[in-house]
Amino acid sequence: MIQITQKFLKNLKNHSVLILILSCGVISFGIWNAGLPLGDEAGYIETARNLASEGKYTSNLYLLSYALIFKFTSMEPASAHYLLRYATSLLSTVLIYLLLKSMKFAMSEFIILIVCIFWMNCLLNIPYVQYGNINLFAMNIALIPVIYLIRKQSLNSFIICLASFLWCSKIRPEYILAVFLLLLYFGFIYFDKIFHADKQKIMSSIRSSFLSLLILVFTLFTIFSDKSQERDFDKYMLQVLSQCYTFLYAKMNPDISIDPMQEHSAIIDEVFDHPSGFIDAFRKNPLEIITYFALNGSINTLLLVPSLVQHRPMIPISKLPEIYEILFILFVPVCAVAMVIRRAFKGISFNNILSFLNMKLADIPERLQIRGNLIKRMDITVLIILSSSSIVSIFLAMPDPRCWVTCIPLALFWFAWGYSYMYSNVIPAKFKIKQNDLSSCPQKSCFPYCMIPLAVFLIFAVYMSRPKFLDLKSNKVVIDAIRKSSAWKKKPVIAGSNSISVYAVMGECERIGLSALSTEMFKSGYIDYFVVDINHRISKFWAENREFMENFEADPGTWGYMNMNVENSDGLVVYAKKQTR
């Protein structure tokens, strides 16, 4: 038995990545039943299809990935999305594992694997509908050089990491903050080498970093010369502010009927006097924006960690709210931090505190050895820099964990370190495998007690790797129904959640949003498909035309429509115009 255990533990350590790949494959089995994201993701897919058909290039790696799929395969948009989301989720899991293994902290292999399997069950990584695939994709692009930088701290790795963050900023603009912070950190670390080195050493550093500098120059040239996806950043920030401010405004004023995504113009024009951009809005009403930032930032900060670790239930039969599972998960790493702080302050006397308070401000960095600790703990510093790209979203955007995904590496490291620390310092020795090393042999004196952690790991790994998408009735059934029934018309008119057309009819249709919708379009039979989601029923359009819309839903046949009665988990209702075929 001991020999079998030894062999298993050794193979577990040598094949951890393979275990994660298999686990991800099992969890994702049936992914073709998953829901398809509407809104932004549908827009990315349509843009990529246009780029592929026109043979154009883009420096946005996310759009480029979709475009390459469309160019070299005959995949429809839904299949392309499933392929890219699966590849993105799998890569993020493997990269998180490599990151945790690269951190310069003693962490148990068991616990690292458990954390990675838990990450596969988080809604940010493998959700039922992947709205945040672009955020996860950008994080993967950033993580590859971050791992390289942590493993090999050099001028080359810094430059490559900087280039990677620049590529990410083309996908998600918020990475610009991480670019600037990484430059500051780079200057802080290499200040002496840059400003106090002789010419010969400088030239030697340039020669040794020639390839990475070439990559950086290529990155800068490619990104800034690409005008295909150029956007007005001031107007982009205003759009984000408009939707998110209206979202919070509607939450605080529940008597108001409005769809924040499509009907935000009226409120923003009233509060900020028809702003032309974000800067103009700030100039016209700075107090309101500062108040919004303070309130929204406080809400998002409180929701940050619980939102990041939202996951499918570990105990399906339990009727307890998910928040209790999240609090239980957080309890151990919080206790680990408390124990470290207690030990750190144990040897500090009252005189030490008085001495520190009487110290000159300029002497504090040297006393605390800030520069030395930043160099020594480069792994944590770089993860904090990566997480900083979420700061803008925390204060500006609505509560949406997709926008905070760059905090995930730091959060999962905290979990892995916290559980490993408690395992090493709290669990009795007889329950541990020798030296906490998976390749070590269990001691006969403690066998079979040391098998308990192994048994816990195996039960957790097998149970949490169960398939997630079997027998799932998502909005894909709605899309399939529209696709089958729309063959009679070359270019149908789709209203409501019109981005569904990207998957249903390859975007070949006329789209009508809520802001352009009118009851006359139903009465005249102009609309072919009306796709209703829960947000539409609380919209301004619905409130202004409530009597007609309630009558329409009660008896659509009066106006020549029928309810397609497509059962789906998203609550979408599709009304189609009757046709004589």
N, C-alpha and C positions, 0 to 999 in steps of 0.2 A: 504493500500500500504506500509506504514511504517513497519507494523508488518511482512508483507511478506519479505520485504528487510532485516529486522533484522534476521529472520529465515534463509534466504539464506546465509547471511554473516557468521552466526554462523556455518552453515553446511559446508561452504566453508573452514573455518579454520580447522574444525575437520576432513575433508575428502580431504585434499590437495593431499596426496599421491595417493589416489584412483583416483582423477581427472587426475593426471599425468600418472597413469597406463592406464586409458582409452584413454587419448590423444595419448600416445605412440602406443597403439593398433590400433587406427584409422589411424594414420600417416603411420604405418607399414603394413596396410592392403594391400594385394597383393604383399607382400615381395617375394613370390615365383617367381615373374617376374623379380626380381632384377638381376643385372649382377653378375657373379661369378669372384672373384679376381684370376688372374693368378700370376705367379712369386712366391714370398715368401710364400704367404698364401697357395697356392697349395702344396708347399713343406711341410709346417707344417701338412697339412691334410694327405699327404702321409706318413709322418713319424709316425703320430699318428695311422694310419691304420696298419702299420707294427708292432708297439708296441702292439696294441690290438690283432693282429693275433698271435704274438709270446708270448703273455702273459707276456710282460716285463713291468717294472715300470720305471717311470721318475719323477724327482722332479720339472720338468717344469710344472707348474700348467695349462698352456694353452694347451700344448700337452696332458697332463693327462685328461683334460676336453674332448677333442676330442676323446681320446682313450676310455674313459668310455662310450661315446655315441656309438661308434662303437662296443664296447664289449657287451653292454646290450641292444642294439637295432639293427634293421636290416637296419638302415638308409644308404642311399648312400651318398657319399661325399657332394653333393650339398645340400641335406636336412639337413645334420649335420651342414654345414656352416650357413644356414639360421637360424637354431635353436640357435646356439651359438651367432651369431651376434645380433639376436633380444634380447636374454637374456642379453647380454653385454650392448647394448644400453639402455634397460629399467633400468638395475641396475645403470648405470652411471647417468641417469636422477634422480632417487630416491636418490642416494648418494649425488649428487650436491644439491638437495633440503635440505637434512638433514644437509649437511655441512653449507649452508647459514643460516639455522635456528640455528646452533650451534655457529656461529660467534658472538662475544660479541660486536655487533654494532646494533643500532636500525635500522631495515629495514622493510619496508612494506611487508605484506603478499602478497598483490596484485603483487608487483614488483618482489618478489621472484618467484612467480608462472610464471609470464611473462618471466623472465630470464630462468627458467627451460624449458618452452615451446619453447622459442627461441633456447635453446641448442639442443632440439630435432630436430630442423630444420637446425642445422649446419651440414656441410658436414663431419665433423670429427665424428659425432655421428651416424646419419642415412643418409649415402650417397647412391647414386644409386649403386655404387660398393664399398664394404667395404674392402679396401686394408689394413686399419690400425686397424683391429679388435684386434690384439695382443697387440697393444699399449694401446687401450682403456681398454682391459681386465686387463692389468697390473696396469693401473691407478686405476681401481676399487678395486683391491687387496690392493693397498696402501691407498685408501681413507677411507676404513672401520676403521682401527686403528687410522688414522688421526682424524676422527670425534670423536672417543672415547677419544683420547688424549686431544682434544680441550674441550670436555665436562667435562672430569675428569682428571685434571692434577695430575699425581702421578707417582711414580717409576714403578708401574705395567704397566701403559699405555705407558710410554716411552719404556719399554722393549718389549712390544707387537708390538709397532710401528716399532721398530728396526728389530724385527723378520720378520714383514711383508715386509719391504723394502728389506730384504735379499731374501725372496721368489720372489719378483719382479725382483731382479737382476739376478735371474736364467732365467727369461723370457726375460728381456731386460737388457743387461749388464750396460747400462748407469745409472741404479739406484744405482750402487756402490758409486757414488759421493754423493748421498743423504744419504746413510748409514754412510759415514765418517762425513758429516756435522751434521747429527743428533747425532752422538757420541760426536762431539765437543760441540754441544749445550747442550747435556745432562751433560757433564763434567763441562761446564760453569755454568749451573743452580745449580747443586748439588755439586759444589766444596767444599763449607764449610761443607756440611753434610758428604762428603766422607773423607776429610782429617783432619777435626777438630772434628770428632765425636768419642766418646769413644767406646770401644769394645762392650759394651752392646747394644748401639743404632745401631751399624752396624749389629750385629746378629739379632736384632729385625727387621731391614729393610729386611734382607735376608729371615727371616721366613715369613714376610708378603708378600714378592714377590716370594715365592717359586714356585708357579704354573707358573708364567710368566717366571721365570728363566728356569724352566723345558721346557717350550715351546721354549725358545731361544736355549737351548742346543740341543733339538730335531731338530730344524731348521738347526743349524750349522752342526750337524752330518749327517742329511739327504742330505743336499745340497752338502757337500764336499765328501760324500761317493758315490754319484751318478756319475758314469763315463759314463753313456749312451749317454749324450749329451755334453760331455766335448769337448771344442774347444780350439785351440791355439789362445789366445787373440791377440798376435802379428800379426798373419796371418789374423785374422778376421779384425783387424784395417787396415791392408794393403788392403784387399778386398774392404772395405768401402771407403778408400782413393782413390783406383784405379777407382771405378765407379763414385764417386762424382767429383774427379779431372778431369776425362775425360769428364764428363757432362759439367762442367764449361768451360773446354778447347774448347769443340765443340761449346758452345754458343758464345764464344769470337772469334772463327774462323769458321764462318758459311760456308766457302768454303770447309771445310773438311767433308767428309761423313763417319760417324762412329756411331755405336750403343754403347753408354757408358756402357750398362749393359753386353754386350757379347763380345765387341771388344776393351776392354780397355788395353789389355796386351801390344800392340805395343807402345802406347804413354808412359805408365808407365815405360816400359823397357828403352825407349829412354831418358826420363827425369831423372829417378832415377837409371839408370844403372843396370837393372835386380835385383831389391831388393828381399831379401829373407823374409822380414817382414817389419812392419811399422818402427821399430827402425832402421833397416838397411837403409831404404829409407831416414829417417831423417838424419842419419849419412852421407849419400852420397851427399845429397843436402838439407841442413837445410834451406838455404835462400828461396828456392822455396816453401817449406812447410810453412814457416812462412808467406811468401807473400800470399800463398793460403788461410791460416787461416784468415789473416787480410781482404782480399778481400771477401771471402765467408762469413765470420762472419758479415761483414758490410751489405752485401746484405740480409742475413737472418734476421738480427736484424731489418732492415727496413720493411721486409715482415712479421715479427712475428705476431703482433696483427691483421692486416687485414686478414692474412691467417687463423688464429685460428677461426675467426668469419665468415668465408665464409658460406653462407647459401643459401637455395633456395629463389627465389625472393619473397619479401613481396607484391610487386605490379606487378603482371605478365604482365599487360597491359603497364607498363612503359618501354620506350626504353632507359632509362638512364642506364649507366654501373653500375655493382654491387658495384663498389668502392664508388659511391655516397651514397648508402644505408649504407655502412659500416662507412663512415665518419659521416653520420647523427647519427648512433648509438653511435659512440665514442664521439660525441660533448658534450652530457650531462655529462658523467662521467669526461671528461676533464675539463669542467666548474666547476664541484664540487670540483675537486682537486685545481683548481685555486682559488676558493673562500676560501678554507681551508688555503692555503698558504698565501693568502692576510690577513686573520684574524690572522694567527700566527705571521706575521711580523708587524702587525699594532702597537703592543705595544713595539716594539724594537726600541730603540733610537740609534743614532750614537755612543754614549759613550758605549752602550752595545756591539756594534760590535768591537770597539777598545779594550775593555776589553777582549773580546773573542780572538782576534788576538794576544794579548800580553800574553795570558795564556801559561803555559808550556804544552808541548805535553802530559806528563803523567797525567796532571790534567783534560784533556778534557773529558775522559770517565766518570769521577765522576761528572763534571759539567753538562754534557748532560744526566746524569743518564742512561747510556746505559744499564747497567745490570738490573736496575729496569724496564726499558721499555721493554727489551727483555723478562723478566718474565711476565710483565703485558700484553704484546701484543704477548703472545705465539701463539695465533691463526694465526696471520699473519706470524710470524716467521716460523712456521711449514709449511705453504703453500709456503713460499719462498724456504725452504729447499727441499720440494717436486719438485718445479719448477726447482731447480738447476740441476736435472738429464737431462734437455734439453740442458744444456750448451755445452756439447761435440758435440751434433748434430748440434747446431747452427754454430759452427766453422768448423766442419769436414764434415757434410753431405750436400747434395744438398737441395735446398728449398723444403721441404716436411713437411707440418704441422703435419703429423702423428708422426714425431719424436719430436714434441714440445708439445704433448698433455698434459704433466704434468703441463704446464702453464695455462691450461684451468680453474682449480679451482680458481686460483688467479685472472684470467681475469674476470670470471663470478662474483666473489665476488666484484671486482671493479665496474662492471656494476650495480649490485644490490645495493651496497652502494651508488654509484654516483646518480642513479635515485631516491633512497629513500631520500638522502640528499637534492636534488633539490626539490623533492616533499614536504618535510617538511619546507624548508626555502624559497622557491620561489612561490609556488602555494598559492593563496589566501585562507584564512581560510574557506570561505563558500563552497569551492570545496572539502574540506577534510572531511573524516569520523572522528568522535570525537576521539581525541587522537591517530589518525592513527591506530586504533585497529579494525580489521575486525569484532570482536564480539560486538563492541560498537554500540549504536543506532544512526542513523542519527538524527540530531536535526531538529525540525520542521521549525526553522527559516532559515535554509540553504537548506532544502529539496525543490526542487529536484536538486539543484546544486551539492550536494555531490554524486548524482547518476551518474554524468558524468564519474568519474574514474571507477566506476563499469561497466558502459556501454562500455567504452574503453577496459577494461579487457575482457569482454564477447565477444566482436567483435574480438579482437585479438586472444583469445583462440580458438574460433570456427573456424576462418578463417585459422589460422596457424596449426590446427589439421586436415586439409583435407588430404585424402589419397594421398600417394606419388608415389605408384608403379603401379597404374592401367594403363593398355594398354601400358606397357613399353616393347619395343623390345630390349632386351639386348643380351649379348653374350651367354646367356643360350639357345637361339634358335640355335646357332651354335653348341653348345655342344650336344643338342638333335639330331640335324641332323647327326653329326658324330656318335653318339651312335647307331642310327637306321641303318645307312648305313655300319657300321663296323662289322655287324654280320657275314659277309662272311669270315672274317679272324680272327684267334685266337689272333694273336699278330701283329697288324698293325704297320707300320713305319710312325711316325708323325714328321714332320720337321717344323721349324719356331717357332711359339709360342707353343712349345711342352708341356708346363705345363697344357695346356687345357686337356691333356690326363687323368689327375687325376680325372676329373669329367666325361669325355666322356667314357673312357674304364677302369676306376678304376686303371689307371697307368700300365695296362698290355699291354705294347707296347715297341717298340724301339724308342728312341727319338734322334733327330738330331738337334743340335743348329746351329746358323749361322756360328760359327767358324769352324764347321766340314762339312758344306754344300758345295756341288760342283754341277756344271751344269750336270756332267755325271750321277748323281743320278736321274735327271729328264729324261735324254735321255734314260737311261736303264730301267726306270719304277720302280726303287728301292723304291721310296717314295710312300706311299699310300695316305697321306694327307699332304698338305702344307698350313699352317695357316699363313697368312700375316697380320701384323698390320702396323700402320703408321711409326713406328721406323725402320722397315726393309727396307723401301724405301729410308732411309737416311743412311743406313749402309754401311760399307766398302765393304761387299760382293756384295751388290746391285750395288755400284759404279763400281766395277771391272768387273761385268758381266751385265752391264746395257742393252746392246743390246739384249742379250739372254732373260733377265727377262722381258723386254718390249714386245718382241715377244711372250714369253710364256703367259703373261697376255692377250695379244691381241687375241691369238688363242691357248689355252691350248690343244685343240683336236689334234694338230699336233704331240704332244708327248704322246697322250693317256690319257689326263686329261680333266676334265670338271670343270667349275665354279659352285659351288653348289648354288650360288645366294641366300644366306641366309641373309635377311635384318636384321641388328642389329645396335644399337646406338654406338657401340664401333669401327665401321669401319673395323671389321675383314672380310677378304676375305678368303674363303676356297676352295682350289683346290683338287679334289679327283680323284684318278686313276679310269678309266672306267673299269667295270667288266662285264663279261657275266655271268648272274646268271640264 
